[in-house]
């Protein structure tokens, strides 16, 4: 992953640290992880809308909306990881390497 990506993630994490309501460090970490669930819900909503799966709402979203919401899940997850460890980029890279190795690539 590009180093600029993690620089941007760190900027977002720092902005959240500076602008969010005051909270204990442990609570802040917990809230960042829980935010992933909220973002996942938005992916599910967009997917239902793209498939017109809710007859009451019809086709309320596009596949572009699904893509954007998936990106929000990824970024939110990366910010959460950066919030619980100062070495998030290395943790991520190590885990990705492990997953690639596990499938034999």
Secondary structure, 3 states (H helix, E strand, C coil): CCHHHHHHHHHHHHHHHHHCCCCCHHHHHHHHHHHHHHHHHHHHHHHHHHCCCCCCCCCCCCHHHHHHHHHHHHHHHHHHHHHHCCCHHHHHHHHHHHHHHHCCC
